Amino acid sequence: MFKVSITNRAEKDLKRLERSTKNRVITSISSLAEEPRPAGCRKIQSEEGVWRIRVGDWRIAYIIDVLNQEITIIRIAHRREFYD
């Protein structure tokens, strides 16, 4: 089981979401504790050590620290803004 933490930036991103989207995102984040690399996750090529998962049109970027068994959510953004 991994510990999941969230950065201030990602927390602000999460607060801006609509309730239904926020619930789906929170569910996906919670499931990362059990499976840090779920089906469909991708490593972001332009950033070292950063992974992302899709939740509809939204993307969640996170870092996996295997030694400390910790996942840090660093960004939550719509797909059109995520890759800028």
mmCIF file as gemmi writes it, N, C-alpha and C atoms, coordinates in Angstrom:
data_model
loop_
_atom_site.group_PDB
_atom_site.id
_atom_site.type_symbol
_atom_site.label_atom_id
_atom_site.label_alt_id
_atom_site.label_comp_id
_atom_site.label_asym_id
_atom_site.label_entity_id
_atom_site.label_seq_id
_atom_site.pdbx_PDB_ins_code
_atom_site.Cartn_x
_atom_site.Cartn_y
_atom_site.Cartn_z
_atom_site.occupancy
_atom_site.B_iso_or_equiv
_atom_site.pdbx_formal_charge
_atom_site.auth_seq_id
_atom_site.auth_asym_id
_atom_site.pdbx_PDB_model_num
ATOM 1 N N . MET Axp A 1 ? 0.83 -1.18 0 1 0 ? 1 A 1
ATOM 2 C CA . MET Axp A 1 ? 0 0 0 1 0 ? 1 A 1
ATOM 3 C C . MET Axp A 1 ? 0.882 1.254 0 1 0 ? 1 A 1
ATOM 4 N N . PHE Axp A 2 ? 0.636 2.141 -0.918 1 0 ? 2 A 1
ATOM 5 C CA . PHE Axp A 2 ? 1.378 3.391 -1.01 1 0 ? 2 A 1
ATOM 6 C C . PHE Axp A 2 ? 0.627 4.499 -0.268 1 0 ? 2 A 1
ATOM 7 N N . LYS Axp A 3 ? 1.39 5.442 0.262 1 0 ? 3 A 1
ATOM 8 C CA . LYS Axp A 3 ? 0.793 6.64 0.859 1 0 ? 3 A 1
ATOM 9 C C . LYS Axp A 3 ? 0.645 7.664 -0.262 1 0 ? 3 A 1
ATOM 10 N N . VAL Axp A 4 ? -0.503 8.315 -0.345 1 0 ? 4 A 1
ATOM 11 C CA . VAL Axp A 4 ? -0.748 9.313 -1.392 1 0 ? 4 A 1
ATOM 12 C C . VAL Axp A 4 ? -0.778 10.7 -0.761 1 0 ? 4 A 1
ATOM 13 N N . SER Axp A 5 ? 0.042 11.602 -1.303 1 0 ? 5 A 1
ATOM 14 C CA . SER Axp A 5 ? 0.022 13.001 -0.85 1 0 ? 5 A 1
ATOM 15 C C . SER Axp A 5 ? -0.238 13.883 -2.063 1 0 ? 5 A 1
ATOM 16 N N . ILE Axp A 6 ? -0.625 15.11 -1.8 1 0 ? 6 A 1
ATOM 17 C CA . ILE Axp A 6 ? -0.989 16.025 -2.88 1 0 ? 6 A 1
ATOM 18 C C . ILE Axp A 6 ? -0.312 17.374 -2.641 1 0 ? 6 A 1
ATOM 19 N N . THR Axp A 7 ? 0.259 17.945 -3.685 1 0 ? 7 A 1
ATOM 20 C CA . THR Axp A 7 ? 0.922 19.24 -3.56 1 0 ? 7 A 1
ATOM 21 C C . THR Axp A 7 ? -0.121 20.357 -3.472 1 0 ? 7 A 1
ATOM 22 N N . ASN Axp A 8 ? 0.322 21.525 -3.067 1 0 ? 8 A 1
ATOM 23 C CA . ASN Axp A 8 ? -0.586 22.676 -2.986 1 0 ? 8 A 1
ATOM 24 C C . ASN Axp A 8 ? -1.18 23.017 -4.344 1 0 ? 8 A 1
ATOM 25 N N . ARG Axp A 9 ? -0.359 22.958 -5.377 1 0 ? 9 A 1
ATOM 26 C CA . ARG Axp A 9 ? -0.842 23.266 -6.729 1 0 ? 9 A 1
ATOM 27 C C . ARG Axp A 9 ? -1.944 22.295 -7.153 1 0 ? 9 A 1
ATOM 28 N N . ALA Axp A 10 ? -1.712 21.008 -6.926 1 0 ? 10 A 1
ATOM 29 C CA . ALA Axp A 10 ? -2.708 20.004 -7.303 1 0 ? 10 A 1
ATOM 30 C C . ALA Axp A 10 ? -3.981 20.156 -6.468 1 0 ? 10 A 1
ATOM 31 N N . GLU Axp A 11 ? -3.824 20.552 -5.224 1 0 ? 11 A 1
ATOM 32 C CA . GLU Axp A 11 ? -4.995 20.778 -4.373 1 0 ? 11 A 1
ATOM 33 C C . GLU Axp A 11 ? -5.842 21.938 -4.9 1 0 ? 11 A 1
ATOM 34 N N . LYS Axp A 12 ? -5.189 22.988 -5.358 1 0 ? 12 A 1
ATOM 35 C CA . LYS Axp A 12 ? -5.915 24.108 -5.965 1 0 ? 12 A 1
ATOM 36 C C . LYS Axp A 12 ? -6.619 23.669 -7.243 1 0 ? 12 A 1
ATOM 37 N N . ASP Axp A 13 ? -5.916 22.864 -8.053 1 0 ? 13 A 1
ATOM 38 C CA . ASP Axp A 13 ? -6.517 22.332 -9.278 1 0 ? 13 A 1
ATOM 39 C C . ASP Axp A 13 ? -7.772 21.525 -8.947 1 0 ? 13 A 1
ATOM 40 N N . LEU Axp A 14 ? -7.693 20.719 -7.916 1 0 ? 14 A 1
ATOM 41 C CA . LEU Axp A 14 ? -8.807 19.863 -7.513 1 0 ? 14 A 1
ATOM 42 C C . LEU Axp A 14 ? -10.003 20.691 -7.042 1 0 ? 14 A 1
ATOM 43 N N . LYS Axp A 15 ? -9.749 21.762 -6.322 1 0 ? 15 A 1
ATOM 44 C CA . LYS Axp A 15 ? -10.835 22.607 -5.804 1 0 ? 15 A 1
ATOM 45 C C . LYS Axp A 15 ? -11.608 23.308 -6.916 1 0 ? 15 A 1
ATOM 46 N N . ARG Axp A 16 ? -10.965 23.527 -8.061 1 0 ? 16 A 1
ATOM 47 C CA . ARG Axp A 16 ? -11.619 24.217 -9.172 1 0 ? 16 A 1
ATOM 48 C C . ARG Axp A 16 ? -12.56 23.322 -9.977 1 0 ? 16 A 1
ATOM 49 N N . LEU Axp A 17 ? -12.476 22.019 -9.785 1 0 ? 17 A 1
ATOM 50 C CA . LEU Axp A 17 ? -13.269 21.083 -10.587 1 0 ? 17 A 1
ATOM 51 C C . LEU Axp A 17 ? -14.732 21.063 -10.167 1 0 ? 17 A 1
ATOM 52 N N . GLU Axp A 18 ? -15.595 20.702 -11.122 1 0 ? 18 A 1
ATOM 53 C CA . GLU Axp A 18 ? -17.003 20.493 -10.805 1 0 ? 18 A 1
ATOM 54 C C . GLU Axp A 18 ? -17.112 19.278 -9.885 1 0 ? 18 A 1
ATOM 55 N N . ARG Axp A 19 ? -18.185 19.196 -9.141 1 0 ? 19 A 1
ATOM 56 C CA . ARG Axp A 19 ? -18.352 18.142 -8.147 1 0 ? 19 A 1
ATOM 57 C C . ARG Axp A 19 ? -18.25 16.739 -8.757 1 0 ? 19 A 1
ATOM 58 N N . SER Axp A 20 ? -18.94 16.5 -9.874 1 0 ? 20 A 1
ATOM 59 C CA . SER Axp A 20 ? -18.93 15.153 -10.464 1 0 ? 20 A 1
ATOM 60 C C . SER Axp A 20 ? -17.524 14.772 -10.94 1 0 ? 20 A 1
ATOM 61 N N . THR Axp A 21 ? -16.834 15.717 -11.563 1 0 ? 21 A 1
ATOM 62 C CA . THR Axp A 21 ? -15.462 15.465 -12.021 1 0 ? 21 A 1
ATOM 63 C C . THR Axp A 21 ? -14.545 15.27 -10.827 1 0 ? 21 A 1
ATOM 64 N N . LYS Axp A 22 ? -14.717 16.095 -9.802 1 0 ? 22 A 1
ATOM 65 C CA . LYS Axp A 22 ? -13.893 16 -8.608 1 0 ? 22 A 1
ATOM 66 C C . LYS Axp A 22 ? -14.027 14.623 -7.967 1 0 ? 22 A 1
ATOM 67 N N . ASN Axp A 23 ? -15.253 14.1 -7.891 1 0 ? 23 A 1
ATOM 68 C CA . ASN Axp A 23 ? -15.468 12.778 -7.301 1 0 ? 23 A 1
ATOM 69 C C . ASN Axp A 23 ? -14.753 11.687 -8.091 1 0 ? 23 A 1
ATOM 70 N N . ARG Axp A 24 ? -14.796 11.767 -9.417 1 0 ? 24 A 1
ATOM 71 C CA . ARG Axp A 24 ? -14.108 10.778 -10.254 1 0 ? 24 A 1
ATOM 72 C C . ARG Axp A 24 ? -12.595 10.867 -10.084 1 0 ? 24 A 1
ATOM 73 N N . VAL Axp A 25 ? -12.083 12.092 -10.011 1 0 ? 25 A 1
ATOM 74 C CA . VAL Axp A 25 ? -10.646 12.299 -9.833 1 0 ? 25 A 1
ATOM 75 C C . VAL Axp A 25 ? -10.192 11.768 -8.472 1 0 ? 25 A 1
ATOM 76 N N . ILE Axp A 26 ? -10.948 12.055 -7.426 1 0 ? 26 A 1
ATOM 77 C CA . ILE Axp A 26 ? -10.586 11.593 -6.083 1 0 ? 26 A 1
ATOM 78 C C . ILE Axp A 26 ? -10.586 10.066 -6.02 1 0 ? 26 A 1
ATOM 79 N N . THR Axp A 27 ? -11.563 9.449 -6.669 1 0 ? 27 A 1
ATOM 80 C CA . THR Axp A 27 ? -11.609 7.984 -6.714 1 0 ? 27 A 1
ATOM 81 C C . THR Axp A 27 ? -10.366 7.424 -7.4 1 0 ? 27 A 1
ATOM 82 N N . SER Axp A 28 ? -9.964 8.04 -8.507 1 0 ? 28 A 1
ATOM 83 C CA . SER Axp A 28 ? -8.772 7.592 -9.227 1 0 ? 28 A 1
ATOM 84 C C . SER Axp A 28 ? -7.506 7.788 -8.399 1 0 ? 28 A 1
ATOM 85 N N . ILE Axp A 29 ? -7.419 8.907 -7.711 1 0 ? 29 A 1
ATOM 86 C CA . ILE Axp A 29 ? -6.256 9.173 -6.855 1 0 ? 29 A 1
ATOM 87 C C . ILE Axp A 29 ? -6.186 8.148 -5.729 1 0 ? 29 A 1
ATOM 88 N N . SER Axp A 30 ? -7.315 7.843 -5.133 1 0 ? 30 A 1
ATOM 89 C CA . SER Axp A 30 ? -7.353 6.862 -4.041 1 0 ? 30 A 1
ATOM 90 C C . SER Axp A 30 ? -6.92 5.478 -4.512 1 0 ? 30 A 1
ATOM 91 N N . SER Axp A 31 ? -7.296 5.123 -5.724 1 0 ? 31 A 1
ATOM 92 C CA . SER Axp A 31 ? -6.937 3.8 -6.239 1 0 ? 31 A 1
ATOM 93 C C . SER Axp A 31 ? -5.433 3.676 -6.52 1 0 ? 31 A 1
ATOM 94 N N . LEU Axp A 32 ? -4.748 4.808 -6.669 1 0 ? 32 A 1
ATOM 95 C CA . LEU Axp A 32 ? -3.296 4.77 -6.879 1 0 ? 32 A 1
ATOM 96 C C . LEU Axp A 32 ? -2.554 4.189 -5.676 1 0 ? 32 A 1
ATOM 97 N N . ALA Axp A 33 ? -3.146 4.278 -4.488 1 0 ? 33 A 1
ATOM 98 C CA . ALA Axp A 33 ? -2.508 3.734 -3.288 1 0 ? 33 A 1
ATOM 99 C C . ALA Axp A 33 ? -2.31 2.227 -3.409 1 0 ? 33 A 1
ATOM 100 N N . GLU Axp A 34 ? -3.239 1.556 -4.059 1 0 ? 34 A 1
ATOM 101 C CA . GLU Axp A 34 ? -3.136 0.107 -4.228 1 0 ? 34 A 1
ATOM 102 C C . GLU Axp A 34 ? -2.35 -0.28 -5.473 1 0 ? 34 A 1
ATOM 103 N N . GLU Axp A 35 ? -2.521 0.484 -6.548 1 0 ? 35 A 1
ATOM 104 C CA . GLU Axp A 35 ? -1.861 0.176 -7.824 1 0 ? 35 A 1
ATOM 105 C C . GLU Axp A 35 ? -1.289 1.471 -8.403 1 0 ? 35 A 1
ATOM 106 N N . PRO Axp A 36 ? 0.001 1.764 -8.156 1 0 ? 36 A 1
ATOM 107 C CA . PRO Axp A 36 ? 0.587 3.027 -8.617 1 0 ? 36 A 1
ATOM 108 C C . PRO Axp A 36 ? 0.735 3.139 -10.134 1 0 ? 36 A 1
ATOM 109 N N . ARG Axp A 37 ? 0.709 2.003 -10.818 1 0 ? 37 A 1
ATOM 110 C CA . ARG Axp A 37 ? 0.787 2.02 -12.285 1 0 ? 37 A 1
ATOM 111 C C . ARG Axp A 37 ? -0.396 1.251 -12.864 1 0 ? 37 A 1
ATOM 112 N N . PRO Axp A 38 ? -1.589 1.844 -12.788 1 0 ? 38 A 1
ATOM 113 C CA . PRO Axp A 38 ? -2.78 1.146 -13.292 1 0 ? 38 A 1
ATOM 114 C C . PRO Axp A 38 ? -2.759 1.039 -14.817 1 0 ? 38 A 1
ATOM 115 N N . ALA Axp A 39 ? -3.649 0.218 -15.344 1 0 ? 39 A 1
ATOM 116 C CA . ALA Axp A 39 ? -3.764 0.093 -16.797 1 0 ? 39 A 1
ATOM 117 C C . ALA Axp A 39 ? -4.05 1.46 -17.394 1 0 ? 39 A 1
ATOM 118 N N . GLY Axp A 40 ? -3.342 1.799 -18.444 1 0 ? 40 A 1
ATOM 119 C CA . GLY Axp A 40 ? -3.549 3.079 -19.114 1 0 ? 40 A 1
ATOM 120 C C . GLY Axp A 40 ? -2.666 4.204 -18.617 1 0 ? 40 A 1
ATOM 121 N N . CYS Axp A 41 ? -1.889 3.987 -17.567 1 0 ? 41 A 1
ATOM 122 C CA . CYS Axp A 41 ? -0.999 5.059 -17.102 1 0 ? 41 A 1
ATOM 123 C C . CYS Axp A 41 ? 0.149 5.196 -18.098 1 0 ? 41 A 1
ATOM 124 N N . ARG Axp A 42 ? 0.703 6.376 -18.18 1 0 ? 42 A 1
ATOM 125 C CA . ARG Axp A 42 ? 1.81 6.645 -19.104 1 0 ? 42 A 1
ATOM 126 C C . ARG Axp A 42 ? 2.889 7.447 -18.385 1 0 ? 42 A 1
ATOM 127 N N . LYS Axp A 43 ? 4.118 7.197 -18.771 1 0 ? 43 A 1
ATOM 128 C CA . LYS Axp A 43 ? 5.225 8.002 -18.28 1 0 ? 43 A 1
ATOM 129 C C . LYS Axp A 43 ? 5.313 9.228 -19.18 1 0 ? 43 A 1
ATOM 130 N N . ILE Axp A 44 ? 5.427 10.396 -18.592 1 0 ? 44 A 1
ATOM 131 C CA . ILE Axp A 44 ? 5.526 11.632 -19.367 1 0 ? 44 A 1
ATOM 132 C C . ILE Axp A 44 ? 6.97 11.762 -19.859 1 0 ? 44 A 1
ATOM 133 N N . GLN Axp A 45 ? 7.133 11.831 -21.164 1 0 ? 45 A 1
ATOM 134 C CA . GLN Axp A 45 ? 8.465 11.835 -21.77 1 0 ? 45 A 1
ATOM 135 C C . GLN Axp A 45 ? 9.26 13.092 -21.437 1 0 ? 45 A 1
ATOM 136 N N . SER Axp A 46 ? 8.589 14.231 -21.371 1 0 ? 46 A 1
ATOM 137 C CA . SER Axp A 46 ? 9.296 15.501 -21.195 1 0 ? 46 A 1
ATOM 138 C C . SER Axp A 46 ? 9.719 15.774 -19.75 1 0 ? 46 A 1
ATOM 139 N N . GLU Axp A 47 ? 9.22 14.977 -18.802 1 0 ? 47 A 1
ATOM 140 C CA . GLU Axp A 47 ? 9.548 15.203 -17.395 1 0 ? 47 A 1
ATOM 141 C C . GLU Axp A 47 ? 10.013 13.898 -16.765 1 0 ? 47 A 1
ATOM 142 N N . GLU Axp A 48 ? 11.158 13.931 -16.131 1 0 ? 48 A 1
ATOM 143 C CA . GLU Axp A 48 ? 11.746 12.731 -15.545 1 0 ? 48 A 1
ATOM 144 C C . GLU Axp A 48 ? 10.964 12.256 -14.32 1 0 ? 48 A 1
ATOM 145 N N . GLY Axp A 49 ? 10.582 10.998 -14.327 1 0 ? 49 A 1
ATOM 146 C CA . GLY Axp A 49 ? 9.938 10.388 -13.168 1 0 ? 49 A 1
ATOM 147 C C . GLY Axp A 49 ? 8.478 10.737 -12.963 1 0 ? 49 A 1
ATOM 148 N N . VAL Axp A 50 ? 7.852 11.387 -13.93 1 0 ? 50 A 1
ATOM 149 C CA . VAL Axp A 50 ? 6.458 11.801 -13.777 1 0 ? 50 A 1
ATOM 150 C C . VAL Axp A 50 ? 5.562 10.877 -14.604 1 0 ? 50 A 1
ATOM 151 N N . TRP Axp A 51 ? 4.515 10.414 -13.972 1 0 ? 51 A 1
ATOM 152 C CA . TRP Axp A 51 ? 3.526 9.552 -14.614 1 0 ? 51 A 1
ATOM 153 C C . TRP Axp A 51 ? 2.209 10.298 -14.706 1 0 ? 51 A 1
ATOM 154 N N . ARG Axp A 52 ? 1.31 9.814 -15.576 1 0 ? 52 A 1
ATOM 155 C CA . ARG Axp A 52 ? -0.01 10.439 -15.66 1 0 ? 52 A 1
ATOM 156 C C . ARG Axp A 52 ? -1.072 9.382 -15.915 1 0 ? 52 A 1
ATOM 157 N N . ILE Axp A 53 ? -2.258 9.661 -15.388 1 0 ? 53 A 1
ATOM 158 C CA . ILE Axp A 53 ? -3.425 8.838 -15.682 1 0 ? 53 A 1
ATOM 159 C C . ILE Axp A 53 ? -4.518 9.75 -16.22 1 0 ? 53 A 1
ATOM 160 N N . ARG Axp A 54 ? -5.427 9.148 -16.98 1 0 ? 54 A 1
ATOM 161 C CA . ARG Axp A 54 ? -6.554 9.885 -17.556 1 0 ? 54 A 1
ATOM 162 C C . ARG Axp A 54 ? -7.797 9.629 -16.737 1 0 ? 54 A 1
ATOM 163 N N . VAL Axp A 55 ? -8.58 10.675 -16.58 1 0 ? 55 A 1
ATOM 164 C CA . VAL Axp A 55 ? -9.913 10.57 -15.994 1 0 ? 55 A 1
ATOM 165 C C . VAL Axp A 55 ? -10.802 11.392 -16.92 1 0 ? 55 A 1
ATOM 166 N N . GLY Axp A 56 ? -11.348 10.742 -17.938 1 0 ? 56 A 1
ATOM 167 C CA . GLY Axp A 56 ? -12.106 11.461 -18.961 1 0 ? 56 A 1
ATOM 168 C C . GLY Axp A 56 ? -11.18 12.408 -19.703 1 0 ? 56 A 1
ATOM 169 N N . ASP Axp A 57 ? -11.538 13.69 -19.739 1 0 ? 57 A 1
ATOM 170 C CA . ASP Axp A 57 ? -10.702 14.698 -20.395 1 0 ? 57 A 1
ATOM 171 C C . ASP Axp A 57 ? -9.654 15.293 -19.451 1 0 ? 57 A 1
ATOM 172 N N . TRP Axp A 58 ? -9.581 14.801 -18.248 1 0 ? 58 A 1
ATOM 173 C CA . TRP Axp A 58 ? -8.667 15.336 -17.241 1 0 ? 58 A 1
ATOM 174 C C . TRP Axp A 58 ? -7.453 14.429 -17.091 1 0 ? 58 A 1
ATOM 175 N N . ARG Axp A 59 ? -6.325 15.021 -16.728 1 0 ? 59 A 1
ATOM 176 C CA . ARG Axp A 59 ? -5.085 14.291 -16.524 1 0 ? 59 A 1
ATOM 177 C C . ARG Axp A 59 ? -4.577 14.552 -15.118 1 0 ? 59 A 1
ATOM 178 N N . ILE Axp A 60 ? -4.052 13.501 -14.501 1 0 ? 60 A 1
ATOM 179 C CA . ILE Axp A 60 ? -3.477 13.592 -13.162 1 0 ? 60 A 1
ATOM 180 C C . ILE Axp A 60 ? -2.012 13.21 -13.285 1 0 ? 60 A 1
ATOM 181 N N . ALA Axp A 61 ? -1.116 14.126 -12.931 1 0 ? 61 A 1
ATOM 182 C CA . ALA Axp A 61 ? 0.323 13.871 -12.972 1 0 ? 61 A 1
ATOM 183 C C . ALA Axp A 61 ? 0.803 13.545 -11.566 1 0 ? 61 A 1
ATOM 184 N N . TYR Axp A 62 ? 1.66 12.532 -11.473 1 0 ? 62 A 1
ATOM 185 C CA . TYR Axp A 62 ? 2.147 12.127 -10.159 1 0 ? 62 A 1
ATOM 186 C C . TYR Axp A 62 ? 3.539 11.524 -10.251 1 0 ? 62 A 1
ATOM 187 N N . ILE Axp A 63 ? 4.194 11.493 -9.097 1 0 ? 63 A 1
ATOM 188 C CA . ILE Axp A 63 ? 5.533 10.934 -8.973 1 0 ? 63 A 1
ATOM 189 C C . ILE Axp A 63 ? 5.444 9.737 -8.025 1 0 ? 63 A 1
ATOM 190 N N . ILE Axp A 64 ? 6.109 8.643 -8.399 1 0 ? 64 A 1
ATOM 191 C CA . ILE Axp A 64 ? 6.122 7.441 -7.578 1 0 ? 64 A 1
ATOM 192 C C . ILE Axp A 64 ? 7.479 7.332 -6.887 1 0 ? 64 A 1
ATOM 193 N N . ASP Axp A 65 ? 7.46 7.259 -5.558 1 0 ? 65 A 1
ATOM 194 C CA . ASP Axp A 65 ? 8.678 7.038 -4.775 1 0 ? 65 A 1
ATOM 195 C C . ASP Axp A 65 ? 8.576 5.625 -4.196 1 0 ? 65 A 1
ATOM 196 N N . VAL Axp A 66 ? 9.211 4.677 -4.878 1 0 ? 66 A 1
ATOM 197 C CA . VAL Axp A 66 ? 9.088 3.27 -4.505 1 0 ? 66 A 1
ATOM 198 C C . VAL Axp A 66 ? 9.755 2.99 -3.159 1 0 ? 66 A 1
ATOM 199 N N . LEU Axp A 67 ? 10.897 3.611 -2.898 1 0 ? 67 A 1
ATOM 200 C CA . LEU Axp A 67 ? 11.618 3.354 -1.648 1 0 ? 67 A 1
ATOM 201 C C . LEU Axp A 67 ? 10.808 3.726 -0.415 1 0 ? 67 A 1
ATOM 202 N N . ASN Axp A 68 ? 10.125 4.866 -0.475 1 0 ? 68 A 1
ATOM 203 C CA . ASN Axp A 68 ? 9.319 5.331 0.659 1 0 ? 68 A 1
ATOM 204 C C . ASN Axp A 68 ? 7.852 4.926 0.548 1 0 ? 68 A 1
ATOM 205 N N . GLN Axp A 69 ? 7.511 4.188 -0.53 1 0 ? 69 A 1
ATOM 206 C CA . GLN Axp A 69 ? 6.132 3.756 -0.751 1 0 ? 69 A 1
ATOM 207 C C . GLN Axp A 69 ? 5.177 4.954 -0.732 1 0 ? 69 A 1
ATOM 208 N N . GLU Axp A 70 ? 5.526 5.989 -1.514 1 0 ? 70 A 1
ATOM 209 C CA . GLU Axp A 70 ? 4.735 7.218 -1.53 1 0 ? 70 A 1
ATOM 210 C C . GLU Axp A 70 ? 4.468 7.678 -2.961 1 0 ? 70 A 1
ATOM 211 N N . ILE Axp A 71 ? 3.269 8.189 -3.176 1 0 ? 71 A 1
ATOM 212 C CA . ILE Axp A 71 ? 2.877 8.785 -4.446 1 0 ? 71 A 1
ATOM 213 C C . ILE Axp A 71 ? 2.541 10.242 -4.167 1 0 ? 71 A 1
ATOM 214 N N . THR Axp A 72 ? 3.094 11.145 -4.975 1 0 ? 72 A 1
ATOM 215 C CA . THR Axp A 72 ? 2.826 12.58 -4.818 1 0 ? 72 A 1
ATOM 216 C C . THR Axp A 72 ? 2.103 13.079 -6.054 1 0 ? 72 A 1
ATOM 217 N N . ILE Axp A 73 ? 0.884 13.573 -5.871 1 0 ? 73 A 1
ATOM 218 C CA . ILE Axp A 73 ? 0.108 14.144 -6.965 1 0 ? 73 A 1
ATOM 219 C C . ILE Axp A 73 ? 0.618 15.57 -7.162 1 0 ? 73 A 1
ATOM 220 N N . ILE Axp A 74 ? 1.075 15.878 -8.388 1 0 ? 74 A 1
ATOM 221 C CA . ILE Axp A 74 ? 1.671 17.195 -8.611 1 0 ? 74 A 1
ATOM 222 C C . ILE Axp A 74 ? 0.808 18.117 -9.461 1 0 ? 74 A 1
ATOM 223 N N . ARG Axp A 75 ? -0.122 17.551 -10.244 1 0 ? 75 A 1
ATOM 224 C CA . ARG Axp A 75 ? -0.939 18.421 -11.096 1 0 ? 75 A 1
ATOM 225 C C . ARG Axp A 75 ? -2.19 17.692 -11.544 1 0 ? 75 A 1
ATOM 226 N N . ILE Axp A 76 ? -3.279 18.444 -11.646 1 0 ? 76 A 1
ATOM 227 C CA . ILE Axp A 76 ? -4.542 17.959 -12.197 1 0 ? 76 A 1
ATOM 228 C C . ILE Axp A 76 ? -4.994 19.026 -13.181 1 0 ? 76 A 1
ATOM 229 N N . ALA Axp A 77 ? -5.152 18.638 -14.456 1 0 ? 77 A 1
ATOM 230 C CA . ALA Axp A 77 ? -5.493 19.637 -15.468 1 0 ? 77 A 1
ATOM 231 C C . ALA Axp A 77 ? -6.289 19.003 -16.604 1 0 ? 77 A 1
ATOM 232 N N . HIS Axp A 78 ? -7.015 19.861 -17.317 1 0 ? 78 A 1
ATOM 233 C CA . HIS Axp A 78 ? -7.72 19.422 -18.518 1 0 ? 78 A 1
ATOM 234 C C . HIS Axp A 78 ? -6.671 19.097 -19.573 1 0 ? 78 A 1
ATOM 235 N N . ARG Axp A 79 ? -6.996 18.18 -20.464 1 0 ? 79 A 1
ATOM 236 C CA . ARG Axp A 79 ? -6.001 17.718 -21.441 1 0 ? 79 A 1
ATOM 237 C C . ARG Axp A 79 ? -5.47 18.828 -22.327 1 0 ? 79 A 1
ATOM 238 N N . ARG Axp A 80 ? -6.268 19.844 -22.63 1 0 ? 80 A 1
ATOM 239 C CA . ARG Axp A 80 ? -5.778 20.924 -23.492 1 0 ? 80 A 1
ATOM 240 C C . ARG Axp A 80 ? -4.764 21.814 -22.78 1 0 ? 80 A 1
ATOM 241 N N . GLU Axp A 81 ? -4.783 21.816 -21.439 1 0 ? 81 A 1
ATOM 242 C CA . GLU Axp A 81 ? -3.834 22.625 -20.66 1 0 ? 81 A 1
ATOM 243 C C . GLU Axp A 81 ? -2.673 21.805 -20.112 1 0 ? 81 A 1
ATOM 244 N N . PHE Axp A 82 ? -2.869 20.52 -20.032 1 0 ? 82 A 1
ATOM 245 C CA . PHE Axp A 82 ? -1.909 19.64 -19.34 1 0 ? 82 A 1
ATOM 246 C C . PHE Axp A 82 ? -0.542 19.619 -20.01 1 0 ? 82 A 1
ATOM 247 N N . TYR Axp A 83 ? -0.506 19.592 -21.325 1 0 ? 83 A 1
ATOM 248 C CA . TYR Axp A 83 ? 0.744 19.414 -22.04 1 0 ? 83 A 1
ATOM 249 C C . TYR Axp A 83 ? 1.438 20.72 -22.418 1 0 ? 83 A 1
ATOM 250 N N . ASP Axp A 84 ? 0.93 21.853 -21.964 1 0 ? 84 A 1
ATOM 251 C CA . ASP Axp A 84 ? 1.557 23.157 -22.267 1 0 ? 84 A 1
ATOM 252 C C . ASP Axp A 84 ? 2.821 23.349 -21.485 1 0 ? 84 A 1
